[in-house]
């Protein structure tokens, strides 16, 4: 594609909007294309999110500039509208059937107009992009609208927004409005870019049923310290849940449509029989098998004593751990842990035999009446590749497995990475009442596996059916479901008939562990309709669109399982709904017609998960050739190409993802370089020792220093404690004796406990774990990353990536130095830090320690229980004795490095105590 018409000067600045906006420039003039206004308005009405992204730009140059509008949106969302306003003329996006869109696209290409696209850009996001030439001093307004039904997962709904302006924006504002008639029980926000300065730009207000989150930073708040660049670059996440009871759920009505949400509280968990089928073929070698072992060991620990389980590992052939299912007793779980720890990767991939062996185990147990009455049987398959041994035809494997399972058990398939055919796994799972999930190759792959297991770990009901009066409703979405799991939610929607009764009743039937259960609900239609008429900020007529969205998603899923004859009818139905409600789905495309003279027409098609992202996408330009620059890796930075303006972003998930991974085998070389403090020349270290006493000490220093090797630099101690009311030096704690996990401190009144594993040989913590009672939350830090666990949900964060999380009762912040602070009003602040200076390793720090209660205890907590200092030693004032709870410790005043403000640290004089 040409950059401009012949003879026309054209500098190029690319404006990339990722929900707020992302700006990259390919000329030194960064402000030629100026984003003077960026707004995001997201209105969540009863879980249905309607989001409008508006960007207004002006070309400040005296030549034509190209502006590229690029928005990242959730994969589950459907684009519903796009428009550009140029010189007062609106250029809309038209949603058409794919074939019609392709015809219009081809016609536009023949006229020399331009092309656009949507593509996947990560685990949860897709990217919409469109470009247009902007005349000098001209203004353009871009507007994109998309919608999604928020899905409850592990007890929360999540709204994910991307914030990456990369230039200062005069008017930048995000507004998120939430209205939930059931009542909002929990609300938290999390950001990977927020700083303490930006925190003032975030306001959160809520009452029983409504919440409003606003982010409106000033120009000065957006600036990086000492620079003119913006600090905004990352995710903004809102998580919430609603009030619910042990009932038939919540039925809500608006504008002639209803939605029924079902997630009853207080139900007991049904015992389960679970077979883990684990791929140990050669392609799993290295990091994958290591992470699989790690995840399986954690999953085994989470099994309930009422559960039964077994393990099958397979490569060229399949091997079962035990001949029968065994109860999840402590003894059997420990044996299984040892078996898992010994799994090694080698050989081919025989999925067929492994799956049939798993089914046979369950069927034999069922025939012998070894499966508890009323229990649920699950098979969980993890594989990273296509079958290569035994039966290798995917369709025959699917048929064999479906015939063997015969509707008795549920199958869940996990595809590790992108070498496996996701379409093969998805169909096999859906055929057998389960679902498929991709596990992304990354440092948190083990956590992804654990999180998936947690989603299916606690079945509550089986054979769930919804019943409504035939004279009251019509066009009801799917109304029968095989399983309901704890932390999830079943959603049914439909249309009220014109002459429907004033009272709508509903029955939900299902099976508990040992009995059937029926939930009955009745609502008055007029009263329910009033709930959505008063809130001014709610997106009205949303429930009809929610019904259409849900129905289309379910039709697309049914198409995967349907025969060729059935598939055509399902596709026609889904297509008609997509066109009627203007959704960009896998069956439709959006065509954007631009001003005359532009070089290509814009075409946007929704990607599907089954595409193999190792392959290059074919994004045809006017010449019919795919654009160049296939080697670009990473989401940021400009892309220069003389032949086109299509920009690849997030190529990590499109092309060669292994290029960004850590070594996957022991033989590969780790090219990461750690900075270490060099040895200091001896002439500058004449009086400096690793644990040097401060000047002024009366200790004998007449012995000459050894000079045969340079002394090591001053070290940072494992822990520095500032004692309440202490006006002298802090306490530096050196841990010399440690066996197993240590209770570092616990305070039942504060509701906090800190444990850790200290490795005396390495002189560092291998992990530190902080557990809070209110909110119930756990933070586990290792040298690799930080994992936050709440309601069985894990979130992993890399060190030195900014984090700002506001949860009721707790704030979590991390700065670019890696200092993670856990704070709350009236509570002690706990800090964790990946210290990389001398004596590198995890470090713990405590602030606001005067807030500890009189019940604080633990290896470190004991020092906050009234320390008694003895007088300095007569011969050496650098030595003292301190008594804690009747025990005496010898303390020596030494020079140490203070790590509390981050690397490189400052020298301090402290009282050193060995434990």
C-alpha positions in Angstrom: 0.0 0.0 0.0 1.3 3.5 -0.8 1.8 5.9 2.0 0.3 8.8 0.1 -0.9 9.9 -3.3 1.9 10.7 -5.8 3.3 14.2 -5.4 1.7 14.7 -2.0 3.9 15.2 1.1 2.7 13.0 3.9 4.3 12.5 7.3 2.9 9.6 9.2 2.0 9.6 12.9 0.1 6.5 14.1 -2.5 6.9 16.8 -3.3 3.5 18.4 -6.1 3.5 20.9 -6.2 0.6 23.3 -9.5 1.3 25.1 -8.2 4.7 26.1 -5.6 5.2 23.5 -2.1 4.2 22.4 0.0 6.6 20.4 3.1 5.7 18.5 4.8 8.1 16.1 7.1 7.4 13.2 8.4 10.9 13.0 10.3 13.0 15.6 7.2 15.3 15.8 5.3 13.5 18.5 2.4 15.9 18.7 1.5 16.2 15.0 -1.5 14.0 15.6 -2.9 15.2 19.0 -5.5 13.3 21.0 -7.2 16.1 22.7 -10.1 14.0 24.1 -10.4 10.4 25.1 -13.5 9.0 26.9 -14.7 5.6 27.8 -18.3 5.2 29.0 -19.1 1.6 30.2 -22.6 0.9 31.5 -23.1 -2.4 33.2 -26.8 -3.2 33.6 -27.5 -6.5 35.3 -24.1 -8.0 34.1 -24.6 -6.8 30.5 -21.8 -4.2 29.6 -22.3 -1.6 26.9 -19.0 0.3 26.3 -18.5 3.4 24.1 -14.9 4.5 23.3 -14.6 8.0 21.8 -11.4 9.5 20.6 -11.1 13.1 19.2 -7.9 14.0 17.3 -6.5 16.9 15.4 -3.7 17.2 12.9 -1.4 20.0 14.1 1.0 19.5 11.2 1.0 21.5 7.9 0.9 18.2 5.9 -1.5 15.3 5.7 -1.1 12.8 8.5 -2.4 9.3 8.9 -4.2 8.5 12.2 -4.8 4.8 13.1 -7.6 4.2 15.6 -7.0 0.9 17.4 -9.0 -0.4 20.3 -8.5 -3.6 22.4 -11.8 -5.2 23.5 -12.6 -8.5 25.4 -12.8 -11.6 23.2 -16.3 -12.4 24.5 -17.5 -8.9 23.3 -19.3 -8.2 20.1 -18.7 -4.9 18.3 -22.0 -3.3 17.6 -21.1 0.1 16.0 -18.2 2.1 14.6 -18.2 5.5 13.0 -15.7 8.3 12.0 -16.7 11.9 11.7 -14.4 13.8 9.3 -15.1 17.4 8.3 -18.7 17.0 9.6 -19.4 14.0 7.5 -20.1 10.6 9.3 -18.6 7.5 7.9 -20.3 4.5 9.6 -19.3 0.9 9.7 -21.9 -1.4 8.1 -22.3 -4.9 9.5 -23.0 -7.4 6.7 -23.0 -11.2 6.1 -19.4 -12.2 5.5 -19.9 -13.0 1.9 -21.6 -9.6 1.2 -18.8 -7.9 3.1 -16.2 -9.7 1.1 -17.9 -8.6 -2.1 -17.9 -4.9 -1.0 -14.3 -5.3 0.2 -13.2 -6.6 -3.2 -15.0 -3.8 -5.0 -13.3 -1.2 -2.8 -9.9 -2.9 -3.3 -10.5 -2.6 -7.1 -11.1 1.1 -6.6 -7.8 1.4 -4.6 -9.4 2.0 -1.2 -8.1 0.6 2.1 -8.6 -2.5 4.4 -8.8 -3.0 8.2 -9.1 -5.9 10.6 -9.8 -7.3 14.0 -7.3 -9.8 15.4 -6.5 -11.5 18.7 -3.9 -9.7 20.9 -3.6 -11.9 24.0 -5.4 -14.2 26.3 -8.5 -12.1 26.8 -8.4 -9.3 24.2 -9.0 -8.6 20.5 -7.9 -5.6 18.6 -9.9 -3.4 16.2 -8.1 -1.1 13.9 -8.9 1.5 11.2 -6.8 4.2 9.5 -7.7 7.5 7.9 -5.7 10.4 6.4 -6.2 13.7 8.2 -5.8 17.0 6.5 -3.8 19.9 8.2 -5.7 21.4 11.1 -8.5 18.9 10.5 -10.3 17.0 13.3 -11.6 13.5 13.4 -13.8 11.8 15.9 -13.7 8.0 16.2 -16.3 6.1 18.1 -16.5 2.4 18.8 -19.3 0.5 20.6 -19.1 -3.0 21.9 -21.2 -5.2 24.2 -20.7 -8.3 26.4 -22.4 -10.4 29.0 -20.0 -10.6 32.0 -19.5 -14.2 33.0 -19.3 -15.2 36.7 -16.1 -17.1 37.4 -14.8 -18.1 40.8 -17.4 -15.9 42.5 -16.8 -12.6 40.6 -17.7 -10.8 37.4 -14.8 -9.0 35.7 -14.8 -6.0 33.4 -11.4 -5.5 31.7 -10.3 -2.2 30.1 -7.0 -1.4 28.5 -5.3 2.0 29.2 -2.3 3.0 27.0 -2.4 6.6 25.7 1.4 7.1 25.4 0.8 10.8 25.1 -0.6 13.4 27.5 -4.3 13.9 26.8 -6.0 17.2 27.8 -9.4 15.5 28.5 -9.1 11.9 29.5 -11.9 10.3 31.3 -13.3 6.8 32.1 -16.7 6.3 33.6 -18.0 2.8 34.6 -21.6 2.7 35.9 -22.9 -0.6 37.4 -26.5 -1.3 38.3 -27.4 -4.6 39.9 -31.0 -4.9 41.3 -29.8 -7.9 43.5 -27.4 -5.5 45.3 -23.7 -5.3 45.0 -22.0 -7.4 47.6 -18.3 -6.9 46.7 -16.4 -4.4 44.5 -12.7 -4.0 43.8 -10.6 -2.2 41.3 -7.1 -3.1 40.1 -4.7 -1.3 37.8 -1.2 -2.1 36.5 -0.4 1.5 35.9 -1.8 3.5 38.8 0.6 5.4 41.0 0.0 7.2 44.3 -0.3 10.5 42.3 -2.9 9.0 40.0 -4.8 7.5 42.8 -6.4 10.9 43.5 -7.8 10.8 40.0 -9.8 7.6 40.8 -13.1 8.0 42.6 -15.4 5.1 43.6 -18.9 5.7 44.9 -21.5 3.0 45.6 -24.7 2.3 47.4 -26.7 -0.9 47.7 -27.5 -1.4 44.0 -25.3 1.1 42.1 -21.6 1.8 41.7 -19.8 4.5 39.8 -16.0 4.3 39.1 -14.5 7.4 37.5 -10.9 7.9 36.4 -10.1 11.4 35.3 -6.4 12.4 35.6 -5.1 15.9 35.0 -2.2 16.5 32.6 0.2 16.8 35.6 -1.0 13.5 37.0 -0.5 11.7 33.7 3.2 12.8 33.5 6.1 10.5 34.3 8.3 11.9 37.0 10.7 14.4 35.5 9.5 13.7 31.9 6.8 14.7 29.5 5.7 11.2 28.8 2.5 9.6 30.2 2.6 6.9 32.9 -0.6 5.4 31.7 0.1 2.0 30.3 -1.7 -1.2 31.4 -4.9 -2.8 32.5 -7.8 -1.3 34.5 -10.0 -4.1 36.0 -13.3 -3.9 37.9 -14.4 -7.1 39.8 -17.7 -7.4 41.6 -20.3 -9.8 42.8 -24.0 -9.5 43.8 -26.1 -10.6 46.8 -27.7 -14.0 46.4 -29.6 -16.4 48.6 -30.6 -20.1 48.7 -33.4 -19.6 46.2 -34.5 -20.0 42.6 -32.3 -17.1 41.6 -33.1 -13.6 40.3 -35.5 -12.9 37.5 -35.2 -9.4 36.0 -37.5 -7.9 33.3 -37.0 -4.9 31.0 -38.9 -3.8 27.9 -40.6 -7.1 27.3 -37.7 -9.4 27.9 -36.5 -11.4 30.9 -33.3 -12.8 32.2 -33.0 -15.4 34.9 -29.7 -15.6 36.9 -29.2 -18.8 38.9 -26.4 -19.3 41.5 -27.9 -20.4 44.8 -25.8 -20.0 48.0 -25.4 -22.6 50.7 -25.6 -25.8 48.7 -23.3 -28.7 49.7 -20.7 -29.8 47.3 -21.3 -33.1 45.5 -18.4 -35.7 45.8 -16.6 -36.3 42.6 -14.6 -39.0 40.9 -11.9 -37.4 38.8 -9.4 -38.9 36.4 -6.4 -36.7 35.4 -5.1 -37.6 31.9 -1.7 -36.0 31.5 0.4 -35.8 28.3 4.0 -36.6 29.0 5.2 -36.7 25.3 8.5 -35.3 24.3 7.0 -31.9 23.4 6.1 -31.4 27.1 9.8 -31.6 28.0 11.3 -28.8 30.2 9.1 -26.0 31.4 5.7 -27.5 30.4 6.1 -30.7 32.3 7.6 -28.9 35.3 4.7 -26.5 35.5 2.2 -29.4 35.0 3.8 -31.3 37.9 3.7 -28.2 40.1 0.0 -27.6 39.3 -1.0 -31.2 39.8 0.6 -31.4 43.2 -1.4 -28.3 44.3 -4.6 -29.7 42.7 -4.1 -33.0 44.6 -3.8 -31.1 47.8 -7.2 -29.5 47.1 -9.1 -32.7 46.7 -11.8 -33.3 49.2 -11.6 -36.5 51.4 -15.0 -37.5 49.9 -13.5 -37.5 46.4 -12.0 -40.4 44.5 -9.3 -40.0 41.9 -6.7 -41.6 39.6 -3.9 -40.5 37.3 -3.1 -41.6 33.7 0.0 -40.4 32.0 0.6 -41.0 28.3 3.1 -40.6 25.6 3.3 -43.4 23.0 1.3 -45.5 25.3 -0.8 -44.9 28.4 -0.1 -45.8 32.0 -2.5 -45.6 34.9 -1.1 -44.9 38.4 -3.4 -47.3 40.3 -5.6 -50.1 38.9 -8.7 -48.5 40.6 -9.9 -45.1 41.7 -8.7 -44.4 45.2 -10.1 -42.1 47.9 -8.4 -38.8 48.4 -7.0 -39.7 51.8 -3.9 -38.0 53.1 -1.9 -41.2 52.5 -3.1 -41.7 48.9 -2.7 -38.0 48.0 0.9 -38.2 49.3 1.6 -41.2 47.1 0.1 -39.5 44.1 2.3 -36.4 44.8 5.4 -38.6 44.7 4.1 -40.2 41.4 3.5 -36.8 39.8 6.9 -35.5 40.9 8.5 -38.4 38.9 6.6 -37.9 35.6 9.2 -37.4 32.8 8.5 -36.2 29.3 9.4 -38.3 26.3 7.8 -40.1 23.3 4.8 -39.6 21.1 1.2 -38.6 21.7 -1.4 -41.4 22.0 -4.5 -39.5 23.0 -7.0 -42.1 21.9 -5.7 -44.9 24.2 -5.3 -42.6 27.2 -8.8 -41.3 26.9 -10.3 -44.8 26.5 -8.3 -46.0 29.5 -9.8 -43.2 31.6 -13.3 -44.0 30.5 -12.7 -47.7 31.2 -11.5 -46.9 34.7 -14.8 -45.1 35.5 -17.0 -47.7 33.7 -15.4 -50.6 35.6 -15.8 -48.8 38.9 -19.5 -48.0 38.0 -20.2 -51.7 37.2 -18.6 -52.8 40.4 -20.7 -50.1 42.3 -17.5 -48.5 43.5 -18.7 -45.0 42.6 -20.6 -43.3 45.5 -24.3 -42.8 44.8 -25.0 -39.4 43.6 -21.4 -38.5 42.9 -20.1 -36.7 39.7 -17.5 -38.2 37.4 -15.1 -36.0 35.5 -12.2 -36.6 33.1 -9.6 -33.8 32.8 -7.3 -34.1 29.8 -4.2 -32.0 29.4 -2.2 -32.1 26.2 0.1 -29.9 24.2 -0.1 -31.5 20.8 -2.0 -33.4 18.2 -2.1 -37.2 18.2 0.9 -38.9 16.7 0.7 -42.5 17.9 -2.1 -45.1 17.6 -5.3 -43.6 16.3 -4.4 -40.2 14.9 -7.5 -39.3 13.0 -9.1 -36.5 15.2 -12.7 -37.3 14.0 -12.3 -41.0 14.9 -10.9 -40.2 18.3 -13.8 -37.9 19.0 -16.2 -40.6 17.9 -14.5 -43.3 20.0 -14.5 -41.1 23.1 -18.1 -40.0 22.7 -19.3 -43.6 22.3 -17.3 -44.8 25.3 -18.5 -42.0 27.6 -22.1 -42.4 26.4 -23.2 -39.4 28.3 -22.2 -40.7 31.7 -19.2 -38.5 32.5 -18.1 -35.0 31.7 -14.9 -34.3 29.8 -12.8 -31.2 30.2 -9.9 -30.6 27.7 -6.9 -28.3 28.3 -4.8 -27.4 25.4 -1.3 -26.3 26.5 0.1 -23.8 24.0 -0.6 -23.5 20.3 0.7 -26.8 18.8 -2.5 -28.5 19.7 -5.6 -28.3 17.6 -8.0 -26.3 19.8 -11.0 -27.2 17.5 -10.3 -30.9 18.1 -10.3 -30.5 21.9 -13.3 -28.2 21.9 -15.5 -30.5 20.0 -14.5 -33.5 22.1 -15.2 -31.6 25.3 -18.6 -30.2 24.1 -19.6 -33.7 22.8 -19.2 -34.9 26.4 -20.8 -32.2 28.5 -17.6 -30.3 29.3 -15.6 -27.4 27.9 -12.2 -26.7 26.5 -9.7 -24.1 27.7 -6.3 -23.0 26.3 -3.4 -22.8 28.7 -1.0 -20.1 27.6 2.7 -20.9 27.8 4.0 -18.3 30.3 5.4 -18.1 33.8 1.9 -18.5 35.3 0.9 -21.7 33.3 0.8 -23.7 36.6 -1.6 -21.1 38.0 -3.8 -21.2 34.9 -4.1 -25.0 35.4 -4.9 -24.6 39.1 -7.5 -21.9 38.4 -9.3 -24.1 35.8 -9.4 -27.0 38.3 -10.9 -24.6 40.9 -13.7 -23.8 38.5 -14.8 -27.4 38.3 -13.7 -28.6 41.7 -17.0 -28.1 43.5 -20.1 -29.4 41.6 -23.3 -28.3 43.3 -26.1 -29.6 41.1 -26.5 -32.0 38.1 -29.2 -32.1 35.5 -30.4 -28.5 36.0 -33.5 -27.6 34.1 -35.6 -24.4 33.9 -39.3 -24.4 33.5 -41.6 -21.4 32.6 -45.3 -21.3 31.8 -45.9 -21.9 28.1 -48.4 -19.0 28.0 -46.0 -16.5 29.5 -42.7 -16.7 27.6 -41.3 -17.6 24.2 -37.9 -17.8 22.4 -36.2 -18.9 25.5 -32.4 -19.6 25.4 -30.9 -22.9 26.5 -32.8 -24.1 29.5 -31.1 -27.4 30.5 -27.5 -27.8 31.8 -25.5 -30.8 32.9 -23.7 -29.3 35.8 -23.6 -26.2 38.1 -20.3 -25.5 39.8 -19.7 -23.4 42.9 -18.6 -19.8 42.0 -20.3 -19.9 38.5 -23.8 -18.9 37.3 -26.4 -20.2 34.9 -28.1 -17.6 32.7 -31.4 -18.1 30.8 -33.1 -15.3 28.8 -36.3 -15.0 26.8 -39.1 -12.9 25.6 -42.4 -12.3 27.4 -45.5 -13.0 25.4 -47.7 -10.0 24.6 -50.6 -11.3 26.8 -48.4 -12.8 29.5 -49.7 -13.1 33.1 -49.0 -10.4 35.6 -47.1 -12.9 37.7 -44.2 -14.9 36.1 -43.3 -18.1 37.9 -40.3 -20.3 37.3 -39.1 -23.7 38.5 -35.5 -24.8 38.5 -35.0 -28.5 39.1 -31.7 -30.3 39.8 -30.1 -33.2 41.6 -28.1 -32.7 44.8 -25.8 -35.4 46.1 -28.5 -37.8 47.4 -31.8 -36.1 46.5 -33.7 -34.1 43.9 -34.4 -30.4 44.6 -36.8 -27.9 43.1 -36.5 -24.1 43.4 -39.6 -22.0 42.7 -39.7 -18.3 42.1 -42.6 -15.9 41.4 -42.3 -12.3 40.5 -44.7 -9.5 39.6 -43.8 -8.3 36.1 -44.8 -4.7 36.6 -42.7 -4.3 39.7 -39.7 -5.8 38.1 -39.9 -3.6 35.0 -39.8 -0.5 37.2 -36.3 -1.4 38.5 -34.8 -0.5 35.1 -36.9 2.6 34.4 -35.5 5.0 37.0 -31.6 4.8 36.8 -30.7 7.6 34.4 -27.2 6.2 33.5 -28.3 2.7 32.6 -28.3 1.6 29.0 -32.0 1.1 28.3 -33.4 -1.7 26.2 -30.4 -3.7 27.1 -32.2 -6.9 28.0 -33.3 -7.6 24.5 -29.7 -7.2 23.3 -28.6 -9.5 26.2 -31.0 -12.1 25.0 -29.7 -11.8 21.4 -26.1 -11.9 22.6 -26.7 -15.1 24.7 -28.7 -16.8 22.0 -26.0 -16.1 19.3 -23.2 -17.5 21.6 -25.2 -20.6 22.3 -26.1 -21.1 18.6 -22.4 -20.8 17.7 -21.6 -23.5 20.3 -24.3 -25.8 19.0 -22.9 -25.4 15.4 -19.7 -27.1 16.6 -21.6 -30.3 17.6 -24.2 -30.2 14.8 -24.3 -32.5 11.7 -24.0 -30.8 8.3 -27.8 -30.7 7.9 -28.4 -29.2 11.3 -25.5 -26.8 11.0 -27.0 -24.8 8.2 -30.3 -24.0 10.1 -28.3 -23.0 13.2 -26.0 -20.8 11.1 -28.9 -19.1 9.4 -30.6 -18.4 12.8 -27.4 -17.0 14.3 -26.6 -14.9 11.2 -30.1 -13.3 11.2 -29.8 -12.4 14.8 -26.3 -11.0 14.3 -27.5 -8.8 11.4 -30.7 -7.8 13.2 -28.8 -6.6 16.3 -25.7 -5.4 14.5 -23.2 -7.7 16.1 -19.8 -8.5 14.6 -19.7 -12.3 15.1 -17.9 -15.1 13.3 -20.7 -15.0 10.8 -20.6 -11.3 10.0 -18.1 -8.6 9.1 -18.0 -4.8 9.4 -17.1 -2.7 6.3 -16.1 0.9 6.8 -16.3 3.1 3.7 -13.9 6.0 3.9 -13.7 9.4 2.1 -13.1 9.2 -1.6 -9.4 9.0 -2.4 -8.4 6.7 0.5 -6.5 3.7 -0.6 -8.3 0.7 0.8 -11.6 -0.3 2.4 -11.8 -1.3 6.0 -13.0 -4.8 6.8 -13.3 -6.2 10.3 -14.0 -9.9 11.1 -14.1 -11.5 14.5 -11.2 -14.0 15.1 -12.0 -17.5 16.5 -10.1 -19.3 19.2 -9.5 -22.3 16.9 -7.1 -20.5 14.7 -3.5 -21.7 15.1 -1.7 -18.5 16.1 1.7 -19.9 15.3 0.8 -19.4 11.6 0.9 -16.0 9.9 -2.5 -14.4 9.4 -3.3 -13.5 5.8 -4.3 -9.9 5.8 -4.8 -9.1 2.2 -4.1 -5.6 0.9 -4.9 -4.2 -2.5 -2.3 -6.4 -4.1 -3.7 -9.5 -2.4 -0.5 -10.0 -0.5 -0.2 -10.3 3.2 1.6 -7.3 4.9 5.2 -7.7 5.9 7.1 -7.4 9.2 6.1 -10.8 10.5 8.9 -10.8 13.0 7.6 -8.0 15.2 7.3 -9.2 18.8 5.6 -7.3 21.6 2.7 -4.9 22.0 4.5 -1.6 21.9 6.5 0.6 19.5 6.0 1.8 16.0 6.1 -0.4 13.0 7.7 0.9 9.8 7.0 -0.6 6.4 7.3 1.0 3.0 4.5 -1.1 1.6 1.6 -0.9 4.0 0.2 0.7 7.2 -1.2 -2.4 8.9 0.3 -2.6 12.3 1.0 -5.9 14.1 0.6 -5.6 17.9 0.5 -8.4 20.4 2.3 -10.7 18.0 3.4 -12.7 21.0 0.1 -14.5 20.7 0.1 -14.5 16.9 3.6 -15.5 15.8 6.2 -17.8 17.4 5.2 -17.4 21.1 8.1 -19.6 22.2 10.5 -16.8 21.3 9.4 -15.0 24.4 9.5 -18.0 26.8 12.1 -19.0 29.3 14.3 -22.0 28.3 12.1 -25.1 28.0 14.8 -27.7 28.5 17.7 -28.0 30.9 20.1 -27.9 28.0 19.0 -24.5 26.8 21.1 -21.4 27.8 19.5 -18.8 30.1 20.6 -15.5 28.6 19.2 -13.4 31.4 21.9 -11.4 33.1 21.7 -10.4 36.8 23.5 -7.2 37.8 25.8 -7.9 40.7 27.9 -5.5 42.8 31.5 -5.7 41.6 34.3 -6.3 44.1 35.5 -3.0 45.5 39.3 -2.3 45.2 41.2 -2.9 48.4 42.5 0.6 48.6 38.9 1.8 49.2 38.1 -0.9 51.6 41.0 -0.6 54.1 38.6 -0.4 57.1 35.4 -1.9 55.5 34.3 -5.4 56.2 31.2 -7.4 55.4 29.8 -6.7 58.9 31.7 -3.6 59.8 31.3 -1.9 63.1 30.5 1.8 62.9 33.2 4.4 63.6 33.3 5.5 67.2 33.2 1.9 68.6 35.5 1.2 71.5 36.2 -2.3 70.2 39.9 -3.2 69.6 40.8 -2.3 66.0 44.6 -2.6 66.3 44.7 -5.8 64.2 45.7 -5.0 60.6 43.2 -5.7 58.0 43.9 -8.7 55.7 44.6 -7.5 52.1 45.1 -10.8 50.3 41.5 -10.6 48.9 39.1 -7.7 48.7 36.4 -7.8 51.4 32.9 -8.3 50.3 30.5 -5.3 50.3 28.2 -4.6 53.1 25.2 -6.9 53.0 21.5 -6.2 53.4 20.1 -8.3 56.3 17.1 -10.6 55.8 14.8 -8.4 57.9 15.0 -4.9 59.3 12.6 -4.1 62.2 11.9 -0.6 63.5 10.6 -1.0 67.0 7.9 1.2 68.3 9.1 4.2 70.3 12.7 3.3 69.5 14.8 6.5 69.1 18.1 4.6 68.4 19.2 2.2 65.7 16.7 -0.3 64.1 17.0 -4.0 64.6 18.6 -6.1 61.9 17.6 -9.8 62.1 20.0 -12.5 60.7 18.4 -15.9 60.5 21.1 -18.6 61.0 19.0 -21.6 61.9 15.9 -22.5 59.9 14.1 -25.8 59.3 11.0 -25.7 57.3 8.4 -22.9 57.1 8.7 -20.2 59.8 5.9 -18.4 61.5 7.4 -14.9 61.1 4.5 -13.0 62.7 0.9 -13.4 63.6 -1.6 -11.0 65.2 -5.1 -12.4 65.6 -6.4 -8.9 66.5 -5.1 -7.5 63.3 -6.2 -10.6 61.3 -2.8 -11.1 59.7 -0.2 -13.9 59.6 3.1 -13.9 57.8 5.0 -17.2 57.2 8.1 -17.8 55.1 10.8 -20.4 54.1 14.3 -19.2 54.8 17.2 -21.0 53.1 20.3 -20.6 55.3 22.7 -21.8 52.6 21.6 -19.1 50.2 20.9 -16.6 53.1 17.5 -15.7 51.6 13.8 -16.4 51.7 12.6 -18.7 49.0 9.0 -17.6 49.7 7.0 -15.3 52.0 3.3 -15.7 52.4 0.9 -13.1 54.0 -2.6 -14.2 55.0 -5.4 -11.8 55.9 -8.6 -12.8 57.6 -10.7 -9.8 56.5 -10.7 -9.7 53.6 -10.0 -13.4 53.2 -6.9 -13.1 51.0 -3.5 -14.6 50.6 -0.4 -13.1 49.0 2.5 -15.4 48.2 5.8 -13.9 47.1 8.6 -15.8 45.5 11.7 -14.6 43.6 9.8 -15.1 40.3 6.5 -13.4 41.0 3.7 -12.5 43.4 0.5 -14.6 43.5 -2.7 -13.2 45.1 -5.4 -15.8 46.0 -8.9 -14.8 46.9 -12.0 -17.1 46.7 -9.9 -19.8 45.1 -9.0 -17.4 42.3 -5.3 -16.8 41.6 -3.8 -13.6 40.1 -0.1 -13.5 39.2 2.0 -10.3 39.0 5.6 -9.9 37.9 8.0 -8.0 40.1 8.6 -4.3 39.2 5.4 -4.1 37.2 3.2 -1.4 38.8 0.1 -2.5 40.6 -2.7 -0.6 42.3 -5.5 -2.7 43.8 -8.3 -1.4 46.0 -10.2 -4.1 47.8 -12.6 -3.4 50.7 -10.3 -3.6 53.8 -7.0 -3.8 51.9 -4.9 -1.8 49.4 -2.1 -3.5 47.4 0.4 -1.3 45.5 3.7 -2.2 43.7 6.0 0.4 42.2 8.6 0.0 39.5 11.3 -0.8 42.1 9.2 -3.9 43.0 8.2 -2.7 46.4 4.8 -4.4 47.2 2.9 -2.7 50.0 -0.2 -4.3 51.7 -1.9 -1.6 53.7 -5.2 -0.9 55.4 -6.5 1.8 57.7 -5.6 1.1 61.4 -3.5 -1.9 60.4 0.2 -2.7 60.1 1.6 -2.1 56.6 3.5 -5.2 55.3 6.0 -4.8 52.5 7.7 -7.3 50.3 10.6 -6.6 48.0 12.8 -8.6 45.5 16.1 -7.1 46.6 18.8 -7.5 44.0 21.7 -5.7 45.8 24.3 -7.4 47.9 22.7 -10.3 49.7 20.0 -10.6 47.1 16.6 -12.3 47.7 13.2 -11.5 49.1 12.9 -9.0 51.8 10.2 -8.2 54.3 9.5 -4.8 55.8 7.0 -3.5 58.3 5.5 0.0 58.7 3.0 1.4 61.2 4.2 -1.2 63.7 2.7 0.7 66.6 -0.6 -0.7 65.4 0.3 -4.3 66.4 -1.9 -5.6 69.3 -0.6 -7.0 72.5 -1.2 -10.5 71.1 1.3 -10.3 68.3 3.7 -13.2 68.1 6.0 -15.2 65.9 9.8 -15.2 65.2 9.7 -11.5 64.3 6.4 -10.6 66.0 7.9 -11.3 69.4 10.1 -8.2 69.1 6.9 -6.1 69.3 6.0 -7.6 72.7 8.0 -5.1 74.9 11.7 -5.4 74.3 13.9 -4.8 77.3 17.4 -3.4 76.4 20.3 -4.1 78.7 23.1 -1.5 79.1 26.1 -1.4 76.6 28.9 -3.8 77.5 31.6 -2.1 79.6 34.4 -3.0 77.2 32.5 -2.6 74.0 29.6 -0.1 73.6 28.7 -1.8 70.3 27.3 -4.8 72.2 24.1 -5.0 74.2 21.6 -7.5 75.4 17.9 -7.4 74.7 15.3 -9.5 76.4 12.1 -10.6 74.8 9.5 -12.6 76.7 12.1 -13.9 79.1 14.7 -14.8 76.5 18.0 -12.9 76.1 19.5 -12.1 72.7 23.0 -10.7 72.0 22.9 -7.6 69.8 25.9 -6.1 68.0 25.9 -2.6 66.4 27.0 -3.1 62.8 26.8 -1.4 59.4 24.2 -2.9 57.1 22.5 -2.0 53.8 19.0 -0.6 54.3 16.9 -2.2 51.5 13.6 -0.6 52.5 13.7 2.1 49.9 14.9 -0.2 47.1 18.3 -0.8 45.4 21.1 0.2 45.7 20.3 0.8 49.4 21.9 3.1 52.0 24.3 2.2 54.8 22.7 2.3 58.2 23.9 1.5 61.7 21.7 -1.2 63.3 21.6 -3.6 66.1 22.2 -7.1 64.6 20.6 -10.1 66.2 21.0 -13.7 65.2 18.1 -16.2 65.4 
